[in-house]
Amino acid sequence: MSRPLEVYAQFTDDVRANRPVVCERSSCGVVLAPGDQNRHLVRNQNPNLPDRVVCSACYNWILGKPDTLVRGDISEQAAVVRRQALDAKRKDATPLQRQVTAVSPNYSMPPPPPPASMLPHVNVPSSWGAPGHQSTSSTTYFQPNGYSAAHASYGAERQAWASRAYHHDPAESIGLILQILHEVPGKLKGTLVLNLSEGKEVPAKITPAGLRGLIIQVMGPRLAEVTNGYPFPLAQMPLREVVRWIDLGQEDQNSPWFYNRYMGKPNYKQKDKTMVYKRPKVSIAIALVIPAPQWEAYIDWDESQNSVIARTTRSSSSFSIQASVPDSLRSQALGAADWENGNNPDVTDRESNSSEDEESRPRTPPQSRKRGPPAYVSPDRSRLAKVLAVGGQPDVTAGATPLGSEQVEFYAIEPPSLHELLDPELQHLSRFTCTPDEASQGFLAIQSNLSIGCGTFKTAHRGWITLHHLRDAGLGTTKNELVVVKRTFRELSNKSGGQTVYTRYSSPEEHKIILKEANNLYWAISIMGFSYSYIYSFDTLDHQDCPPIPDLRFVQAGVAIYYETPAKNSSKASIRKTYLLEEYIETNSDSEFVKFVHNGSAVPLLDADDAWRWIADFLCFTQHIQYWKSGEMVFLSDLQGSDILLTDPQIMTSPKIAEGADLFADGNVGSVFEQFPDQHVCNQYCAWFKLPEL
């Protein structure tokens, strides 16, 4: 009788029980009784991890996965092989006798060559002043007995393997993001200079001195290119780790900066005290920071350079930049030696200018200023002919995309912190409202003919918002800002045709639903901010065993209201449309927009081997924080988005505080909230931050 087949699949964690258990596939949850025929045991392909018990449906799903192995029991065959091997060893226990036999050469030993004197002959006076005589007779080398030609490479091979032994382990590396920042007065951290950022893979044992040399080598030429060769003293600039804003110049320059920080146990559950290097999952930003005085000096120098180029161009027939800029202008640049000595030659240069030039000179950022004419280069004639043929014809399709432009009132969703929401004196901030004193006027253009998504009750289109007075933060800080425009819809049954019809809500109903969605996002931003404040209150975040903390936030958003033109006999305009505007989430493919946790369960939706499973585990960990710290009253669910931005959350509240009221949105289901303690499975984040069991 053949033995039953065994199924081997990939799992990362497991909890076994000899009692009625829940199907151990994360997205199932069916209860299986002991002895149930629908209860199947699935072996783990990793022998170091335990097996799992799943239901019949999940068992069939696992069989269909491409990485699942199905094979018979080979324990009996392995025992036979071991027995035969032991028998063979007993029969022939005599060790093999080996000897080295010299290979007989196929040549005879020739007579030794005659001796050749390397010094002048004593009986020949003419040779006394000449250099020593070199023998022209050829020397014959003979191959020793018992060796082959390969032995001649022994020395080189030994040297190669010896040098390779001292190389660093390729796995002991770290990802860096090299940047150039400049200080901004009144701002804690610097601002990126013209997007000067470059990723780099370096050995984990790199020192602060090595980091400075690396960033000067990689980013120095790029900085010189975008600043027209301005001589920044890179060797004297502060070198900082951007996130923690640590000045590496104050640290030991010859000790590894990252290596000891990321030494830890192979697994935080193991009792073995052996420490190994654990590469961080997130690249670390290292930046050279240009001090504010040096950056201001560069701006002044750049403006004066543009002024000289413009004057020289108007008075000369040449269009060459190199001919327009004299060498004396370049000597006006502030060098490294001047800053070391505390001198600023730019002050003298500014004093020499007239007061009229100083007042009329614009103070604009360098990236927005106009440059002189480009250097002269003859055009490619074949390419010019093709471009003329194409560019000489009008493009009648350009701008043909229908954009509905509407004048709207915009209300930004900017919630306070959770503690401010609980302040009795700030009770007016407890929910999102559209108050007239916070309205911003502007125009909203919507690409209505092309939908970028459709959910259960909302549609999403691409749009552009432009406010008359640009805001300082959030949406509306720039002109024609790209946004996602969301509106609600509902399904209606067509009684005559029996088909489902999709239609918009009435204006009052739509306004109410959008405000409810905005209030959802309003509270979600505050609750998520509270979760991060709890996490960052720990002083163990820099420990090498601490799990990586993703930098997540909800999208910036607001409500836009379009009013209908009032009738001639009425002075009051009524609301016609209400939109929910959200920050556009840039993705290269649909796979980059992920739903991490559903509002119907408290477990990750992603498989254990998914690349973004760690983010789903982190979000489940934040649910644990919110449920625990709120006194089992509230947590966030239906979490979805990218690895940076989240959208469309759901506030889950206890039925005890609702008292029959419809709180937040329709996804706030009381029965699901009450199942949270049973469904939540603590992960590595819960263990590291020592959250209590539910």
C-alpha positions as MATLAB code, in Angstrom:
seq = 'MSRPLEVYAQFTDDVRANRPVVCERSSCGVVLAPGDQNRHLVRNQNPNLPDRVVCSACYNWILGKPDTLVRGDISEQAAVVRRQALDAKRKDATPLQRQVTAVSPNYSMPPPPPPASMLPHVNVPSSWGAPGHQSTSSTTYFQPNGYSAAHASYGAERQAWASRAYHHDPAESIGLILQILHEVPGKLKGTLVLNLSEGKEVPAKITPAGLRGLIIQVMGPRLAEVTNGYPFPLAQMPLREVVRWIDLGQEDQNSPWFYNRYMGKPNYKQKDKTMVYKRPKVSIAIALVIPAPQWEAYIDWDESQNSVIARTTRSSSSFSIQASVPDSLRSQALGAADWENGNNPDVTDRESNSSEDEESRPRTPPQSRKRGPPAYVSPDRSRLAKVLAVGGQPDVTAGATPLGSEQVEFYAIEPPSLHELLDPELQHLSRFTCTPDEASQGFLAIQSNLSIGCGTFKTAHRGWITLHHLRDAGLGTTKNELVVVKRTFRELSNKSGGQTVYTRYSSPEEHKIILKEANNLYWAISIMGFSYSYIYSFDTLDHQDCPPIPDLRFVQAGVAIYYETPAKNSSKASIRKTYLLEEYIETNSDSEFVKFVHNGSAVPLLDADDAWRWIADFLCFTQHIQYWKSGEMVFLSDLQGSDILLTDPQIMTSPKIAEGADLFADGNVGSVFEQFPDQHVCNQYCAWFKLPEL';
ca = [
       0.000    0.000    0.000;
       1.533    3.322   -1.067;
       2.087    5.964    1.556;
       0.136    9.268    1.337;
       1.765   12.209   -0.399;
       3.258   15.012    1.672;
       2.838   18.671    0.698;
       5.719   21.113    1.300;
       5.053   24.870    1.146;
       6.818   28.060    2.283;
       5.818   29.586    5.635;
       7.598   31.941    7.982;
       5.802   31.610   11.329;
       3.367   29.191   12.982;
       1.393   28.363   16.121;
       0.248   24.718   16.550;
      -2.451   23.438   18.934;
      -3.946   19.997   19.630;
      -7.441   21.380   19.967;
      -9.988   22.990   17.698;
      -7.869   25.451   15.740;
      -8.382   28.102   13.114;
      -7.078   27.401    9.626;
      -3.494   28.672    9.759;
      -3.557   30.386    6.390;
      -3.663   34.070    7.297;
      -6.505   35.003    4.952;
      -8.881   32.145    5.939;
     -10.013   31.706    9.558;
     -12.172   28.539    9.314;
     -12.407   26.643   12.641;
     -11.201   23.014   12.383;
     -12.106   20.439   15.020;
      -9.701   17.587   15.980;
     -10.249   14.626   13.668;
     -12.080   16.716   11.086;
     -11.619   15.254    7.588;
     -11.167   18.803    6.265;
      -8.087   19.213    8.451;
      -4.827   18.825    6.497;
      -1.225   19.024    7.633;
       1.123   20.924    5.304;
       4.849   20.430    5.740;
       7.170   23.428    5.637;
       9.893   23.519    3.005;
      12.135   25.139    5.594;
      13.053   22.339    8.051;
      13.725   24.919   10.776;
      10.095   26.099   10.756;
       7.078   24.113   12.024;
       4.243   22.767    9.895;
       0.716   24.166    9.537;
      -2.839   22.907    9.709;
      -5.178   24.191    6.990;
      -8.681   23.492    5.746;
      -9.543   21.678    2.518;
     -10.053   24.888    0.530;
      -6.689   26.296    1.577;
      -5.083   22.877    1.033;
      -6.257   22.891   -2.598;
      -5.093   26.512   -2.959;
      -1.618   25.594   -1.691;
      -1.486   22.666   -4.146;
      -2.006   25.150   -6.974;
       0.888   27.439   -5.958;
       3.882   27.145   -8.337;
       6.408   26.838   -5.483;
       4.601   23.965   -3.707;
       6.317   20.566   -3.699;
       4.352   17.299   -3.567;
       6.306   14.111   -2.953;
       6.020   10.754   -1.263;
       7.596    9.726    2.030;
      11.270    8.928    1.405;
      12.196    8.009    4.980;
      12.290    4.250    4.196;
      14.453    4.778    1.104;
      16.850    6.934    3.086;
      17.186    4.203    5.734;
      18.075    1.626    3.064;
      20.741    3.900    1.595;
      22.303    4.484    5.008;
      22.320    0.735    5.749;
      24.036   -0.077    2.456;
      26.660    2.593    3.034;
      27.493    1.210    6.479;
      27.765   -2.348    5.114;
      30.182   -1.207    2.422;
      32.394    0.432    5.028;
      32.535   -2.744    7.116;
      33.585   -4.956    4.145;
      36.453   -2.723    3.057;
      37.829   -1.074    6.150;
      41.429   -1.060    4.866;
      42.512    2.442    3.922;
      43.596    3.052    0.365;
      47.349    2.963   -0.238;
      48.494    5.808   -2.416;
      52.010    6.722   -3.516;
      53.640    9.448   -5.537;
      55.438    8.060   -8.581;
      57.930   10.275  -10.306;
      57.497   10.647  -14.031;
      60.597    9.529  -15.880;
      61.918   12.326  -18.077;
      62.230   11.667  -21.766;
      65.433   13.566  -22.126;
      69.028   13.041  -21.064;
      71.046   15.336  -18.882;
      73.274   17.525  -21.116;
      76.734   18.522  -19.988;
      76.950   21.644  -17.877;
      77.589   24.875  -19.799;
      81.057   26.384  -19.663;
      81.554   28.928  -16.932;
      81.157   32.527  -17.997;
      83.027   35.311  -16.244;
      80.950   38.305  -15.251;
      84.054   40.483  -14.567;
      86.764   42.048  -16.853;
      89.610   39.713  -17.793;
      92.750   40.481  -15.787;
      95.074   39.903  -18.762;
      93.225   42.324  -21.099;
      93.857   45.947  -19.999;
      91.365   47.352  -22.500;
      88.561   45.611  -20.669;
      89.371   46.998  -17.239;
      87.173   50.068  -17.698;
      84.398   48.222  -19.478;
      81.380   46.788  -17.689;
      81.317   43.171  -16.730;
      80.996   40.720  -19.601;
      77.606   39.106  -19.810;
      77.465   35.493  -20.863;
      75.639   34.948  -24.099;
      75.339   31.231  -23.619;
      71.806   30.030  -23.047;
      70.934   28.549  -19.678;
      68.875   25.340  -19.671;
      66.329   24.814  -16.869;
      65.227   21.301  -16.045;
      61.899   20.205  -14.586;
      62.272   18.395  -11.248;
      60.998   14.828  -11.033;
      57.451   14.340   -9.651;
      56.110   17.836  -10.550;
      53.991   19.103  -13.410;
      53.751   22.456  -15.171;
      50.820   23.464  -12.915;
      53.136   23.654   -9.914;
      54.732   26.733  -11.445;
      51.495   28.672  -10.707;
      51.528   27.761   -7.018;
      52.955   31.086   -5.851;
      50.483   33.200   -7.841;
      47.507   31.080   -6.753;
      48.573   31.252   -3.119;
      48.830   35.041   -3.315;
      45.407   35.306   -4.984;
      43.671   33.205   -2.328;
      45.494   35.000    0.473;
      44.376   38.423   -0.779;
      40.832   37.160   -1.256;
      40.723   35.982    2.348;
      41.184   39.558    3.567;
      38.407   41.024    1.439;
      35.200   42.051    3.229;
      32.201   39.788    3.013;
      29.996   40.979    0.094;
      26.983   40.536    2.382;
      28.471   42.995    4.921;
      27.532   46.082    2.962;
      25.151   48.949    3.508;
      23.061   51.106    1.198;
      23.643   54.853    1.344;
      21.933   57.870   -0.206;
      24.544   60.564   -0.762;
      23.154   64.104   -0.774;
      24.197   67.761   -0.865;
      22.132   70.025    1.415;
      22.304   73.695    2.263;
      21.278   75.277    5.535;
      18.132   77.406    5.690;
      17.835   79.942    8.539;
      15.065   78.955   10.920;
      14.867   75.368    9.671;
      16.176   72.441   11.726;
      17.516   70.434    8.792;
      18.884   71.480    5.442;
      17.269   71.616    2.012;
      18.337   69.450   -0.909;
      20.410   71.304   -3.505;
      18.924   70.862   -6.977;
      17.995   67.209   -6.352;
      21.653   66.225   -5.832;
      21.120   62.709   -4.514;
      22.810   59.450   -5.455;
      22.456   55.867   -4.168;
      25.619   53.943   -3.338;
      26.515   50.480   -1.993;
      29.538   50.561    0.348;
      31.248   48.216    2.852;
      29.569   48.222    6.253;
      32.882   48.979    7.991;
      33.327   52.338    6.288;
      34.571   55.107    8.592;
      33.476   58.771    8.790;
      36.692   59.745    7.026;
      35.889   57.250    4.273;
      32.353   58.623    4.008;
      33.661   62.146    3.511;
      36.067   61.032    0.802;
      33.335   59.011   -0.911;
      30.747   61.796   -0.993;
      33.320   64.324   -2.235;
      34.370   61.927   -4.980;
      30.807   61.100   -6.082;
      28.894   64.340   -5.472;
      31.661   66.930   -5.848;
      31.698   66.881   -9.682;
      27.896   67.020   -9.825;
      27.798   69.998   -7.454;
      30.429   71.789   -9.526;
      28.411   71.116  -12.680;
      25.145   72.607  -11.409;
      26.840   75.585   -9.712;
      29.061   76.526  -12.674;
      32.247   75.490  -10.902;
      31.780   77.539   -7.728;
      34.612   76.477   -5.351;
      32.783   75.195   -2.300;
      35.235   74.028    0.426;
      33.854   70.489    0.548;
      36.585   69.172    2.836;
      35.608   71.658    5.582;
      31.816   71.304    5.308;
      29.820   69.468    8.003;
      29.107   65.823    7.180;
      25.841   64.651    8.738;
      23.628   61.594    8.959;
      20.394   63.197    7.761;
      17.723   61.375    9.797;
      19.447   61.735   13.172;
      21.270   64.953   12.128;
      24.535   63.825   13.715;
      27.723   65.676   12.780;
      30.143   62.917   11.803;
      33.024   65.373   11.977;
      32.771   65.234   15.780;
      33.049   61.429   15.858;
      36.051   59.102   15.683;
      37.187   59.368   12.073;
      38.891   55.954   11.961;
      36.229   53.735   13.566;
      33.464   52.020   11.559;
      30.363   54.190   11.782;
      27.632   51.677   10.890;
      29.068   48.220   11.569;
      28.718   48.005   15.350;
      25.293   49.638   15.242;
      23.834   46.814   13.165;
      25.456   43.892   14.984;
      22.866   41.597   16.504;
      21.622   38.078   16.927;
      20.577   36.142   13.801;
      17.078   35.847   15.304;
      15.731   37.841   18.222;
      14.054   34.685   19.582;
      17.280   32.658   19.765;
      19.264   32.335   22.984;
      22.566   32.135   21.136;
      24.674   35.182   22.007;
      26.665   35.054   18.774;
      26.488   38.464   17.118;
      26.336   38.867   13.335;
      26.001   41.854   11.042;
      22.388   42.513   10.037;
      22.103   44.778    7.025;
      19.456   47.524    7.456;
      16.552   47.279    5.034;
      16.361   51.035    4.468;
      19.190   53.039    2.904;
      20.776   55.676    5.152;
      21.075   59.277    3.971;
      24.483   60.944    4.387;
      24.882   64.578    3.352;
      27.443   67.324    3.062;
      25.780   70.456    4.427;
      26.645   73.851    2.948;
      26.534   76.478    5.734;
      24.037   79.288    5.253;
      26.700   82.047    4.818;
      28.439   80.065    2.088;
      25.142   79.404    0.320;
      24.245   83.102    0.421;
      27.696   83.924   -0.940;
      27.139   81.502   -3.798;
      23.749   83.080   -4.619;
      25.324   86.546   -4.757;
      28.195   85.268   -6.897;
      25.816   83.510   -9.264;
      23.694   86.632   -9.680;
      26.752   88.784  -10.382;
      27.981   86.204  -12.893;
      24.685   86.308  -14.761;
      24.813   90.110  -14.770;
      28.310   90.139  -16.323;
      27.281   87.545  -18.911;
      24.265   89.626  -19.932;
      26.310   92.847  -20.313;
      29.085   91.112  -22.258;
      26.607   89.364  -24.542;
      24.896   92.633  -25.480;
      28.225   94.312  -26.351;
      29.753   91.398  -28.273;
      28.783   89.573  -31.430;
      29.903   86.227  -30.013;
      27.426   83.846  -28.419;
      30.057   81.849  -26.565;
      29.737   81.826  -22.795;
      33.435   81.136  -22.361;
      34.305   84.264  -24.372;
      31.812   86.373  -22.413;
      33.166   85.575  -18.951;
      36.656   86.929  -18.201;
      39.019   84.966  -15.999;
      39.006   87.798  -13.474;
      35.351   87.079  -12.714;
      36.144   83.558  -11.631;
      38.729   84.876   -9.161;
      35.909   86.685   -7.347;
      34.508   83.334   -6.201;
      34.854   82.615   -2.519;
      37.529   79.939   -2.041;
      38.096   77.460    0.735;
      41.156   79.330    2.063;
      39.139   82.538    2.506;
      36.607   80.776    4.707;
      39.332   79.099    6.733;
      40.911   82.514    7.436;
      37.539   84.087    8.236;
      37.624   86.433    5.226;
      34.755   86.986    2.828;
      35.935   88.606   -0.419;
      32.345   88.757   -1.576;
      31.739   91.621    0.848;
      34.286   93.751   -1.013;
      32.689   92.794   -4.298;
      29.262   93.876   -3.081;
      30.593   97.155   -1.713;
      32.013   97.991   -5.134;
      28.584   97.782   -6.719;
      26.340  100.794   -6.795;
      23.326  101.022   -4.517;
      21.041  101.035   -7.540;
      22.414   97.680   -8.726;
      21.997   96.264   -5.234;
      18.354   97.320   -5.002;
      17.460   96.186   -8.510;
      19.175   92.821   -8.270;
      16.575   90.037   -7.835;
      16.907   87.678   -4.861;
      15.629   84.502   -6.477;
      16.784   80.924   -5.899;
      19.585   79.891   -8.255;
      17.594   77.130   -9.908;
      14.923   79.594  -11.119;
      17.308   82.180  -12.630;
      17.872   82.423  -16.347;
      21.294   81.537  -17.689;
      23.188   83.094  -20.579;
      22.881   81.779  -24.129;
      24.117   78.213  -24.641;
      27.558   77.505  -26.066;
      27.701   77.432  -29.852;
      27.285   73.958  -31.395;
      26.492   73.245  -35.055;
      23.122   71.451  -35.408;
      22.759   67.926  -36.749;
      21.303   68.595  -40.209;
      19.643   65.221  -40.701;
      18.005   65.487  -37.310;
      17.062   69.115  -37.998;
      15.271   68.093  -41.210;
      13.179   65.497  -39.375;
      12.251   67.858  -36.553;
      11.298   70.623  -38.988;
       9.038   68.204  -40.867;
       7.257   67.249  -37.666;
       7.313   70.585  -35.867;
       6.087   72.541  -38.870;
       2.646   70.933  -38.677;
       0.144   71.952  -35.997;
      -0.884   69.267  -33.517;
      -4.668   69.453  -33.529;
      -4.915   66.731  -30.852;
      -2.960   68.704  -28.271;
      -5.251   70.020  -25.575;
      -8.183   68.042  -26.970;
      -8.606   66.161  -23.684;
     -11.844   67.453  -22.145;
     -11.184   69.207  -18.842;
     -14.105   70.501  -16.871;
     -12.966   73.656  -15.090;
     -15.008   74.801  -12.108;
     -14.608   77.577   -9.590;
     -14.664   75.972   -6.149;
     -14.251   76.666   -2.467;
     -11.481   74.562   -0.969;
     -11.297   73.418    2.671;
      -8.045   71.721    3.714;
      -8.100   68.682    6.010;
      -5.512   69.619    8.646;
      -6.333   67.935   11.956;
      -4.594   68.770   15.243;
      -2.886   66.154   17.386;
      -4.938   63.586   19.264;
      -4.283   65.365   22.576;
      -5.627   68.622   21.113;
      -8.719   66.785   19.875;
      -9.350   65.709   23.479;
      -8.883   69.219   24.912;
     -12.256   70.467   26.265;
     -11.365   74.035   25.295;
     -10.850   72.919   21.669;
     -14.106   71.047   21.323;
     -14.814   72.801   18.022;
     -11.893   70.821   16.544;
     -13.366   67.417   17.405;
     -14.594   66.902   13.833;
     -13.957   68.222   10.356;
     -16.152   71.117    9.273;
     -16.274   73.510    6.329;
     -16.206   76.879    8.048;
     -16.327   79.990    5.816;
     -13.328   81.649    7.494;
     -11.087   78.753    6.385;
     -12.244   78.621    2.744;
      -9.846   79.192   -0.155;
     -11.079   80.216   -3.586;
      -9.679   78.551   -6.680;
     -10.217   76.601   -9.885;
     -10.486   72.833  -10.241;
      -9.905   71.144  -13.618;
     -11.103   67.521  -13.906;
     -10.217   64.968  -16.587;
     -13.685   63.460  -16.498;
     -13.380   61.189  -19.531;
     -10.658   59.000  -18.000;
     -11.169   57.237  -14.683;
      -8.117   56.181  -12.677;
     -10.105   53.987  -10.303;
     -13.524   52.982   -9.061;
     -14.235   51.633   -5.593;
     -17.335   50.382   -3.859;
     -19.023   53.773   -3.736;
     -16.486   56.344   -5.013;
     -15.007   57.159   -8.414;
     -11.556   58.686   -8.879;
     -10.381   60.976  -11.678;
      -7.254   62.973  -12.336;
      -7.529   66.701  -11.609;
      -5.569   69.913  -11.067;
      -6.254   72.480   -8.352;
      -5.089   76.111   -8.479;
      -5.908   78.433   -5.587;
      -5.985   82.195   -5.939;
      -3.769   82.516   -2.864;
      -1.334   79.622   -2.548;
      -1.189   77.926    0.827;
       1.971   77.325    2.895;
       1.434   73.584    3.409;
      -0.767   70.713    2.285;
      -2.702   70.827   -0.956;
      -2.777   74.078   -2.881;
       0.862   75.099   -2.386;
       1.581   75.224   -6.146;
      -0.291   76.129   -9.306;
      -1.956   73.317  -11.267;
      -1.223   70.836   -8.497;
      -2.040   67.269   -9.524;
      -4.728   65.713   -7.303;
      -7.134   62.788   -7.214;
     -10.763   63.931   -7.484;
     -13.244   61.585   -5.775;
     -17.045   61.585   -5.964;
     -19.651   59.194   -4.606;
     -22.117   57.055   -6.561;
     -24.713   54.365   -5.858;
     -26.252   51.365   -7.586;
     -29.908   51.305   -8.560;
     -31.825   48.382  -10.002;
     -33.600   49.027  -13.284;
     -37.006   47.431  -12.785;
     -37.860   47.368  -16.470;
     -34.562   45.979  -17.816;
     -33.389   44.125  -14.719;
     -29.934   45.719  -14.980;
     -27.939   47.683  -12.428;
     -27.733   51.417  -13.021;
     -25.022   53.614  -11.498;
     -26.039   57.144  -10.609;
     -24.825   60.068   -8.520;
     -26.355   61.024   -5.202;
     -28.351   64.164   -4.868;
     -26.327   67.241   -3.949;
     -27.275   67.234   -0.216;
     -26.629   63.481    0.087;
     -23.298   63.721   -1.734;
     -22.221   66.616    0.484;
     -23.012   64.618    3.627;
     -21.137   61.481    2.468;
     -18.033   63.415    1.377;
     -17.892   65.247    4.714;
     -18.124   61.889    6.477;
     -15.196   60.571    4.400;
     -13.219   63.738    5.126;
     -13.897   63.354    8.849;
     -12.660   59.754    8.609;
      -9.361   60.970    7.175;
      -9.286   63.837    9.691;
      -9.310   61.436   12.649;
      -7.081   58.840   10.964;
      -4.257   61.373   10.554;
      -4.397   62.240   14.270;
      -4.587   58.622   15.434;
      -1.694   57.543   13.208;
       0.333   60.508   14.454;
      -0.298   59.357   18.028;
       0.938   55.855   17.122;
       4.204   57.232   15.756;
       4.675   59.457   18.814;
       4.401   56.328   20.987;
       6.949   54.483   18.826;
       9.444   57.356   18.810;
       9.203   57.698   22.590;
      11.390   54.576   22.879;
      15.156   55.014   23.077;
      15.798   51.600   21.481;
      15.019   52.593   17.885;
      18.738   52.775   17.060;
      19.370   49.271   18.383;
      20.573   46.831   15.761;
      17.785   44.331   16.565;
      14.968   46.876   16.251;
      12.687   46.027   13.302;
      12.661   48.651   10.525;
      10.133   51.452   11.032;
       8.479   52.578    7.763;
       7.855   56.308    7.316;
       4.125   56.242    6.513;
       1.523   58.979    6.490;
      -1.931   59.580    5.108;
      -2.354   61.662    1.973;
      -2.861   65.398    2.193;
      -6.467   66.128    1.338;
      -9.300   68.626    1.310;
     -12.923   69.175    0.305;
     -13.854   71.238   -2.771;
     -17.404   72.581   -3.154;
     -18.854   73.807   -6.443;
     -21.841   76.145   -6.067;
     -24.628   76.509   -8.571;
     -25.181   79.983  -10.004;
     -28.077   81.529   -8.070;
     -31.278   82.367   -9.878;
     -32.124   85.936  -10.750;
     -34.714   86.166   -8.008;
     -32.422   84.567   -5.372;
     -29.263   85.852   -3.698;
     -28.198   82.510   -2.224;
     -26.158   79.950   -4.154;
     -26.794   76.271   -3.488;
     -24.266   73.428   -3.430;
     -24.210   71.504   -6.688;
     -21.162   69.198   -6.332;
     -18.874   68.184   -3.480;
     -15.470   66.639   -4.186;
     -12.896   64.942   -1.995;
      -9.427   65.975   -3.223;
      -6.417   63.891   -2.254;
      -2.697   63.978   -2.871;
      -1.833   61.960   -5.982;
       0.011   58.705   -5.183;
       2.673   58.177   -7.826;
       3.005   54.493   -8.819;
       4.644   52.811  -11.785;
       2.203   49.890  -11.816;
      -0.941   48.621  -10.139;
       1.157   46.287   -7.983;
       2.608   49.299   -6.147;
      -0.830   50.212   -4.736;
      -1.523   47.592   -2.082;
      -4.273   46.945    0.448;
      -2.372   45.903    3.560;
      -5.225   45.293    6.039;
      -8.950   44.873    5.334;
     -11.601   46.372    7.585;
     -13.217   42.933    7.894;
     -10.287   41.306    9.731;
      -7.253   42.205   11.828;
      -4.666   40.124    9.947;
      -2.398   41.123    7.044;
      -3.797   40.505    3.575;
      -0.331   39.788    2.144;
       1.336   36.384    2.140;
       4.317   35.782    4.376;
       6.734   35.813    1.437;
       5.405   39.078   -0.035;
       8.006   41.851   -0.334;
       5.692   44.332    1.457;
       4.530   41.971    4.212;
       6.716   43.800    6.758;
       4.688   46.997    6.204;
       1.446   45.063    6.754;
       2.899   43.644    9.995;
       3.835   47.164   11.100;
       0.296   48.447   10.450;
      -1.190   45.556   12.451;
       1.229   46.524   15.218;
      -0.121   50.113   15.135;
      -3.653   48.690   15.452;
      -2.499   46.934   18.630;
      -1.148   50.243   19.999;
      -4.366   52.122   19.191;
      -6.659   49.437   20.629;
      -4.592   49.153   23.817;
      -3.866   52.841   24.479;
      -7.452   53.951   23.734;
      -8.847   51.579   26.324;
     -10.270   49.217   23.686;
     -12.297   51.981   22.051;
     -10.805   52.718   18.614;
      -8.278   51.607   15.983;
      -7.650   52.223   12.266;
      -8.445   49.662    9.591;
      -8.855   49.249    5.819;
      -5.253   50.437    5.411;
      -4.082   50.730    1.810;
      -1.724   52.706   -0.412;
       2.006   52.591   -1.135;
       5.137   52.230    0.976;
       4.911   55.957    1.830;
       1.310   57.202    1.480;
      -1.924   55.697    2.804;
      -5.492   56.546    1.794;
      -9.173   55.655    2.365;
      -8.859   54.516    6.018;
     -11.718   53.340    8.199;
     -12.193   54.320   11.845;
     -13.297   51.282   13.887;
     -14.984   52.129   17.206;
     -16.432   50.088   20.033;
     -20.219   49.564   19.880;
     -20.335   50.638   23.531;
     -19.571   54.274   22.715;
     -21.788   54.487   19.614;
     -25.064   54.060   21.525;
     -26.868   53.327   18.275;
     -25.404   56.294   16.395;
     -23.779   55.919   12.983;
     -20.192   56.942   13.766;
     -17.738   57.764   11.004;
     -18.556   55.628    7.912;
     -20.451   52.499    6.900;
     -17.304   50.367    7.233;
     -17.344   50.848   11.012;
     -18.871   47.459   11.861;
     -19.292   46.762   15.568;
     -19.086   42.975   15.315;
     -15.722   43.221   13.530;
     -14.401   45.514   16.257;
     -15.326   43.020   18.976;
     -13.420   40.255   17.139;
     -10.159   42.217   17.117;
      -8.611   40.647   20.269;
      -9.193   37.151   18.871;
      -8.040   37.912   15.324;
      -4.928   39.959   16.049;
      -1.687   37.948   16.038;
       1.260   39.701   17.667;
       4.336   39.957   15.441;
       7.972   41.008   15.828;
       6.974   44.665   16.310;
       4.620   43.843   19.174;
       7.339   41.724   20.798;
      10.080   44.338   20.404;
       7.983   47.176   21.870;
       6.643   44.819   24.579;
       2.944   45.365   23.945;
       0.642   43.435   26.293;
      -1.271   40.467   24.940;
      -4.917   41.134   24.122;
];
